[in-house]
């Protein structure tokens, strides 16, 4: 089974659009006046504007990045907060292998450096 797409409902539609286009530099496609979609290599993420806050349980959105993509993302996130100041996207900080934010609806977005994660897994395995 493979996930074909995910829809996130929010009252903070403009904040999502700003973050996705300015920080992640993702291309959004307008579906309707209240819905935008971005394609993610075989799957998609849709942001839908709703009139009231959705009733959701905590969830996570996780992205896997190459080392170069990860470093670019870290710089873009830093610049976004430097230029815009406080945002509805709460910055959780950056570690060697991951960077995180909490979106306005409480979902945690993690961006992971696959190359460091793979190197850590290889060094953690027991030697024979």
Backbone as ProteinMPNN parsed JSONL, in Angstrom:
{"seq_chain_A": "XXXXXXXXXXXXXXXXXXXXXXXXXXXXXXXXXXXXXXXXXXXXXXXXXXXXXXXXXXXXXXXXXXXXXXXXXXXXXXXXXXXXXXXXXXXXXXXXXXXXXXXXXXXXXXXXXXXXXXXXXXXXXXXX", "coords_chain_A": {"N_chain_A": [[0.847, -1.168, 0.0], [0.507, 2.243, -0.76], [0.696, 5.618, 0.146], [-1.236, 7.988, -1.455], [-1.856, 10.649, -1.222], [-2.301, 13.528, 0.946], [-4.447, 15.529, 2.87], [-4.505, 18.598, 4.483], [-6.397, 20.394, 6.669], [-7.143, 23.776, 7.5], [-7.48, 26.899, 9.291], [-5.634, 28.751, 8.954], [-4.749, 29.362, 6.346], [-3.305, 31.175, 4.607], [-0.9, 31.466, 6.015], [0.2, 28.917, 5.784], [0.555, 28.793, 2.985], [2.453, 30.814, 2.645], [4.654, 29.786, 4.157], [5.163, 27.326, 2.826], [5.803, 28.163, 0.212], [7.801, 30.157, 0.533], [9.779, 29.143, 2.334], [10.065, 26.318, 1.9], [10.062, 26.424, -0.789], [8.261, 25.256, -2.584], [6.247, 24.379, -5.366], [3.013, 25.397, -5.762], [-0.224, 24.299, -6.725], [-3.233, 25.664, -7.708], [-6.286, 24.42, -6.726], [-8.919, 25.042, -6.051], [-10.574, 28.067, -4.938], [-10.144, 27.827, -2.248], [-8.305, 25.853, -1.851], [-5.123, 24.399, -2.21], [-2.54, 22.557, -3.826], [0.417, 20.598, -3.563], [2.839, 18.799, -5.337], [4.634, 15.895, -4.486], [6.88, 14.039, -5.429], [5.466, 11.569, -6.514], [3.427, 11.527, -4.663], [1.042, 13.687, -2.993], [0.382, 16.795, -1.277], [-2.213, 18.487, 0.124], [-3.487, 21.651, 0.952], [-6.136, 22.932, 2.65], [-8.45, 25.502, 3.034], [-10.505, 26.111, 5.742], [-13.551, 27.155, 7.387], [-13.689, 27.004, 10.199], [-11.629, 25.97, 12.946], [-10.146, 22.827, 12.435], [-11.054, 19.704, 13.936], [-8.62, 17.903, 15.159], [-6.318, 15.257, 15.833], [-3.055, 15.051, 17.269], [-0.522, 15.0, 14.85], [2.137, 14.036, 12.613], [4.263, 15.316, 10.049], [6.6, 14.218, 7.842], [9.652, 14.742, 6.138], [12.128, 13.524, 3.926], [15.431, 14.322, 3.191], [18.263, 15.05, 1.052], [21.726, 15.58, 1.961], [22.582, 18.057, 0.949], [20.119, 19.285, 0.263], [19.046, 19.399, 2.824], [20.81, 21.181, 4.178], [20.331, 23.498, 2.639], [17.64, 23.896, 3.295], [17.807, 24.439, 6.071], [19.132, 26.912, 6.0], [17.194, 28.435, 4.617], [15.022, 28.324, 6.394], [16.113, 29.701, 8.598], [16.519, 32.226, 7.422], [13.872, 32.884, 6.775], [12.676, 33.259, 9.342], [14.313, 35.287, 10.287], [13.766, 37.392, 8.481], [10.93, 37.658, 8.593], [10.267, 37.582, 11.256], [8.462, 36.626, 14.239], [6.311, 33.829, 13.682], [3.377, 31.934, 12.78], [4.191, 29.394, 12.456], [5.984, 27.481, 14.525], [9.311, 27.343, 15.325], [11.303, 24.571, 15.983], [13.951, 24.091, 16.164], [17.274, 23.02, 15.097], [19.094, 20.083, 14.55], [21.923, 17.884, 14.027], [20.918, 15.922, 12.254], [18.244, 16.555, 11.822], [15.497, 18.89, 11.462], [12.917, 20.918, 12.742], [9.493, 22.086, 12.793], [6.469, 23.391, 14.187], [3.278, 23.442, 12.953], [0.592, 25.909, 12.49], [-1.683, 24.516, 13.335], [-0.846, 22.656, 15.127], [0.482, 20.388, 14.212], [3.46, 18.486, 13.862], [6.222, 19.107, 11.861], [8.82, 17.448, 10.427], [12.062, 17.548, 9.118], [14.346, 15.568, 7.711], [17.766, 14.703, 7.464], [18.76, 12.445, 5.35], [21.254, 11.314, 4.711], [22.981, 11.683, 6.925], [21.472, 10.325, 8.809], [21.56, 7.741, 7.71], [24.313, 7.246, 7.913], [24.619, 7.309, 10.707], [23.082, 5.086, 11.418], [24.581, 3.056, 10.258], [26.959, 3.174, 11.75], [26.003, 2.556, 14.235], [25.386, -0.103, 14.148], [26.18, -3.37, 15.34], [29.528, -4.608, 15.407], [31.073, -7.447, 13.969]], "CA_chain_A": [[0.0, 0.0, 0.0], [1.275, 3.479, -0.841], [-0.121, 6.813, 0.363], [-1.255, 8.791, -2.672], [-1.923, 12.063, -0.892], [-2.707, 13.917, 2.284], [-5.091, 16.844, 2.92], [-4.449, 19.269, 5.784], [-7.39, 21.469, 6.762], [-6.669, 24.817, 8.403], [-8.007, 28.26, 9.212], [-4.443, 29.58, 8.735], [-4.41, 29.038, 4.965], [-2.263, 32.07, 4.087], [0.355, 31.157, 6.695], [0.717, 27.703, 5.151], [1.028, 29.133, 1.646], [3.691, 31.572, 2.813], [5.723, 28.894, 4.6], [5.466, 26.338, 1.792], [6.429, 28.768, -0.96], [8.995, 30.922, 0.878], [10.803, 28.338, 2.997], [10.282, 25.056, 1.205], [10.119, 26.744, -2.219], [7.477, 24.265, -3.299], [5.302, 24.928, -6.309], [1.636, 25.069, -5.415], [-1.214, 24.334, -7.795], [-4.546, 26.028, -7.173], [-7.373, 23.505, -7.082], [-10.097, 25.908, -5.947], [-10.236, 29.285, -4.192], [-9.806, 27.491, -0.867], [-7.507, 24.635, -1.805], [-3.878, 24.384, -2.987], [-1.889, 21.245, -3.775], [1.794, 20.504, -4.014], [3.225, 17.439, -5.699], [5.834, 15.449, -3.774], [7.454, 12.814, -5.99], [4.579, 10.404, -6.478], [2.321, 11.759, -3.74], [0.726, 15.114, -2.94], [-0.074, 17.385, -0.026], [-3.201, 19.53, -0.162], [-3.821, 22.557, 2.045], [-7.517, 23.363, 2.404], [-8.93, 26.538, 3.937], [-11.811, 25.792, 6.32], [-14.039, 28.304, 8.158], [-13.432, 26.839, 11.63], [-10.482, 25.102, 13.21], [-10.507, 21.404, 12.35], [-10.835, 18.881, 15.125], [-7.616, 16.922, 14.765], [-5.408, 14.741, 16.842], [-1.683, 15.371, 16.908], [0.04, 14.196, 13.767], [3.437, 14.477, 12.138], [4.562, 15.305, 8.63], [8.049, 14.025, 7.803], [10.276, 14.806, 4.825], [13.5, 13.019, 3.846], [16.212, 15.194, 2.323], [19.686, 14.776, 0.892], [22.524, 16.489, 2.795], [22.556, 19.392, 0.336], [18.761, 19.809, 0.442], [18.884, 19.683, 4.247], [21.534, 22.42, 4.485], [19.572, 24.582, 2.01], [16.435, 24.101, 4.088], [18.202, 25.085, 7.329], [19.393, 28.326, 5.68], [15.922, 29.061, 4.257], [14.246, 28.481, 7.627], [16.752, 30.788, 9.357], [16.233, 33.487, 6.735], [12.436, 33.137, 6.913], [12.411, 33.821, 10.665], [15.053, 36.546, 10.375], [13.073, 38.397, 7.69], [9.526, 37.822, 8.957], [10.058, 37.616, 12.701], [7.605, 35.541, 14.737], [5.399, 33.24, 12.706], [2.484, 30.909, 13.34], [4.979, 28.162, 12.42], [6.926, 27.524, 15.647], [10.575, 26.682, 15.0], [11.744, 23.678, 17.049], [15.407, 24.037, 16.174], [17.978, 22.157, 14.156], [20.142, 19.198, 15.047], [22.717, 17.396, 12.898], [20.161, 15.104, 11.306], [16.844, 16.943, 11.636], [15.025, 20.254, 11.709], [11.485, 20.771, 12.946], [8.584, 23.189, 13.061], [5.092, 23.02, 14.511], [2.415, 24.303, 12.157], [-0.417, 26.607, 13.288], [-2.701, 23.596, 13.829], [-0.244, 21.752, 16.097], [1.175, 19.25, 13.604], [4.919, 18.606, 13.84], [6.846, 18.851, 10.563], [10.239, 17.114, 10.596], [12.854, 17.471, 7.905], [15.47, 14.732, 8.126], [18.906, 14.529, 6.574], [18.89, 10.998, 5.157], [22.642, 10.864, 4.653], [23.493, 11.579, 8.298], [20.705, 9.256, 9.439], [22.11, 6.482, 7.2], [25.65, 7.089, 8.5], [24.44, 6.977, 12.131], [22.601, 3.696, 11.489], [25.697, 2.165, 9.901], [27.927, 3.157, 12.853], [25.345, 1.982, 15.401], [25.235, -1.56, 14.035], [27.265, -4.061, 16.034], [30.55, -5.2, 14.551], [31.253, -8.891, 14.201]], "C_chain_A": [[0.898, 1.238, 0.0], [0.316, 4.653, -0.672], [-0.075, 7.673, -0.895], [-1.317, 10.281, -2.376], [-2.452, 12.3, 0.5], [-3.307, 15.312, 2.217], [-5.025, 17.375, 4.341], [-5.439, 20.423, 5.751], [-6.928, 22.471, 7.794], [-7.439, 26.119, 8.237], [-6.867, 29.241, 8.922], [-3.882, 29.36, 7.329], [-3.25, 29.874, 4.433], [-0.91, 31.804, 4.732], [1.002, 29.906, 6.096], [1.296, 28.03, 3.777], [2.351, 29.875, 1.714], [4.851, 30.654, 3.175], [6.136, 27.928, 3.493], [6.171, 26.945, 0.59], [7.725, 29.489, -0.621], [10.108, 30.068, 1.469], [11.093, 27.073, 2.202], [10.414, 25.23, -0.304], [9.426, 25.684, -3.061], [6.488, 24.966, -4.219], [3.903, 24.456, -5.971], [0.747, 25.197, -6.639], [-2.558, 24.65, -7.167], [-5.589, 25.04, -7.676], [-8.693, 24.262, -7.105], [-9.645, 27.173, -5.222], [-9.764, 28.976, -2.776], [-8.896, 26.272, -0.74], [-6.306, 24.72, -2.74], [-3.23, 23.019, -2.802], [-0.441, 21.374, -4.218], [2.13, 19.045, -4.251], [4.557, 17.104, -5.049], [6.277, 14.083, -4.288], [6.561, 11.582, -5.797], [3.438, 10.508, -5.482], [2.038, 13.256, -3.731], [0.265, 15.497, -1.544], [-0.999, 18.534, -0.392], [-3.459, 20.337, 1.104], [-5.193, 23.134, 1.727], [-7.942, 24.353, 3.482], [-10.333, 26.168, 4.423], [-12.236, 26.946, 7.223], [-13.789, 28.209, 9.666], [-12.272, 25.872, 11.807], [-10.914, 23.641, 13.157], [-10.249, 20.7, 13.672], [-9.868, 17.784, 14.713], [-6.869, 16.406, 15.98], [-4.004, 15.072, 16.365], [-1.202, 14.44, 15.802], [1.368, 14.8, 13.351], [3.496, 14.406, 10.628], [6.079, 15.221, 8.545], [8.547, 14.006, 6.367], [11.692, 14.264, 4.927], [14.252, 13.835, 2.812], [17.631, 14.693, 2.169], [20.433, 15.778, 1.776], [22.479, 17.916, 2.253], [21.184, 20.043, 0.509], [18.525, 20.203, 1.899], [19.57, 20.993, 4.627], [20.829, 23.63, 3.879], [18.336, 24.914, 2.829], [16.754, 24.838, 5.386], [18.456, 26.573, 7.094], [18.097, 29.068, 5.354], [15.056, 29.301, 5.491], [14.802, 29.634, 8.45], [16.424, 32.142, 8.739], [14.77, 33.871, 6.868], [12.142, 33.803, 8.255], [13.152, 35.132, 10.884], [14.269, 37.654, 9.688], [11.668, 38.682, 8.199], [9.292, 37.968, 10.445], [9.178, 36.458, 13.134], [6.595, 35.101, 13.673], [4.47, 32.276, 13.428], [3.132, 29.534, 13.274], [6.063, 28.294, 13.48], [8.164, 26.704, 15.314], [11.047, 25.863, 16.192], [13.259, 23.569, 17.144], [15.951, 23.038, 15.178], [19.025, 21.349, 14.891], [20.919, 18.728, 13.826], [21.868, 16.714, 11.837], [18.722, 15.534, 11.105], [16.597, 18.398, 12.001], [13.518, 20.124, 11.873], [10.761, 22.077, 13.173], [7.242, 22.598, 13.465], [4.203, 23.983, 13.742], [1.336, 24.943, 13.028], [-1.501, 25.719, 13.885], [-2.133, 22.53, 14.758], [0.433, 20.516, 15.535], [2.671, 19.511, 13.589], [5.412, 18.224, 12.448], [8.321, 18.607, 10.822], [10.887, 16.974, 9.226], [14.138, 16.758, 8.29], [16.512, 14.61, 7.028], [19.155, 13.032, 6.464], [20.321, 10.515, 5.212], [23.256, 10.732, 6.039], [22.783, 10.439, 9.014], [21.244, 7.89, 9.0], [23.49, 6.215, 7.796], [25.555, 6.704, 9.97], [23.982, 5.532, 12.272], [23.725, 2.724, 11.202], [26.702, 2.068, 11.04], [27.335, 2.556, 14.102], [25.245, 0.461, 15.341], [26.429, -2.254, 14.672], [28.264, -4.668, 15.054], [30.755, -6.662, 14.936], [32.692, -9.24, 14.391]], "O_chain_A": [[1.923, 1.27, 0.68], [-0.754, 4.677, -1.281], [1.005, 8.046, -1.352], [-0.877, 11.092, -3.191], [-2.98, 11.397, 1.148], [-2.739, 16.194, 1.574], [-5.433, 16.701, 5.287], [-5.337, 21.319, 4.913], [-6.388, 22.097, 8.836], [-7.982, 26.401, 7.168], [-7.109, 30.422, 8.673], [-2.675, 29.192, 7.156], [-2.306, 29.325, 3.863], [0.121, 31.904, 4.067], [2.22, 29.855, 5.924], [2.399, 27.596, 3.445], [3.265, 29.6, 0.937], [5.918, 30.734, 2.566], [7.327, 27.734, 3.251], [7.048, 26.309, 0.005], [8.669, 29.443, -1.41], [11.274, 30.261, 1.126], [12.246, 26.795, 1.87], [10.824, 24.31, -1.012], [9.928, 25.267, -4.104], [5.957, 26.024, -3.882], [3.642, 23.255, -5.903], [0.935, 26.079, -7.476], [-2.979, 23.994, -6.214], [-5.756, 24.845, -8.88], [-9.48, 24.145, -8.045], [-8.461, 27.33, -4.927], [-9.058, 29.781, -2.169], [-8.735, 25.723, 0.35], [-6.444, 25.068, -3.913], [-3.357, 22.401, -1.745], [-0.112, 22.147, -5.119], [1.756, 18.169, -3.47], [5.487, 17.91, -5.054], [6.055, 13.074, -3.619], [6.874, 10.682, -5.018], [2.561, 9.644, -5.465], [2.736, 14.016, -4.403], [-0.173, 14.664, -0.751], [-0.615, 19.442, -1.129], [-3.627, 19.779, 2.188], [-5.395, 23.744, 0.677], [-7.814, 24.088, 4.677], [-11.237, 25.939, 3.619], [-11.384, 27.646, 7.77], [-13.687, 29.236, 10.338], [-11.975, 25.064, 10.928], [-11.919, 23.259, 13.757], [-9.341, 21.059, 14.422], [-10.241, 16.848, 14.006], [-6.811, 17.06, 17.021], [-3.795, 15.344, 15.182], [-1.456, 13.236, 15.833], [1.68, 15.939, 13.696], [2.865, 13.552, 10.004], [6.775, 16.061, 9.113], [7.967, 13.358, 5.496], [12.384, 14.52, 5.912], [13.777, 14.024, 1.693], [18.151, 13.996, 3.041], [19.829, 16.724, 2.284], [22.353, 18.87, 3.02], [21.095, 21.22, 0.86], [17.883, 21.216, 2.177], [18.981, 21.823, 5.32], [20.733, 24.676, 4.522], [18.02, 26.086, 3.034], [16.038, 25.768, 5.758], [18.041, 27.406, 7.901], [17.921, 30.212, 5.772], [14.431, 30.354, 5.62], [14.038, 30.46, 8.949], [16.091, 33.091, 9.448], [14.451, 35.045, 7.054], [11.433, 34.808, 8.301], [12.66, 36.002, 11.602], [14.118, 38.742, 10.246], [11.252, 39.84, 8.232], [8.23, 38.43, 10.861], [9.146, 35.42, 12.474], [6.102, 35.906, 12.883], [4.747, 31.854, 14.55], [2.688, 28.606, 13.95], [6.961, 29.125, 13.35], [8.069, 25.505, 15.052], [11.179, 26.394, 17.295], [13.785, 23.012, 18.108], [15.209, 22.315, 14.512], [19.749, 21.865, 15.743], [20.609, 19.131, 12.705], [22.087, 16.916, 10.642], [18.024, 14.935, 10.286], [17.361, 19.032, 12.728], [12.899, 19.296, 11.205], [11.329, 23.046, 13.676], [6.92, 21.458, 13.131], [4.352, 25.2, 13.861], [1.179, 24.561, 14.187], [-2.17, 26.118, 14.837], [-2.844, 21.602, 15.142], [0.912, 19.676, 16.297], [3.104, 20.634, 13.332], [5.069, 17.166, 11.921], [9.004, 19.468, 11.378], [10.333, 16.367, 8.309], [14.926, 17.265, 9.089], [16.2, 14.441, 5.85], [19.701, 12.421, 7.382], [20.585, 9.42, 5.708], [23.977, 9.77, 6.304], [23.413, 9.672, 9.742], [21.371, 6.983, 9.823], [23.801, 5.076, 8.146], [26.324, 5.864, 10.438], [24.451, 4.824, 13.163], [23.814, 1.674, 11.838], [27.249, 0.992, 11.282], [28.078, 2.084, 14.963], [25.043, -0.191, 16.365], [27.56, -1.782, 14.557], [27.883, -5.177, 14.0], [30.62, -7.039, 16.1], [33.022, -10.409, 14.596]]}, "name": "protein", "num_of_chains": 1, "seq": "XXXXXXXXXXXXXXXXXXXXXXXXXXXXXXXXXXXXXXXXXXXXXXXXXXXXXXXXXXXXXXXXXXXXXXXXXXXXXXXXXXXXXXXXXXXXXXXXXXXXXXXXXXXXXXXXXXXXXXXXXXXXXXXX"}
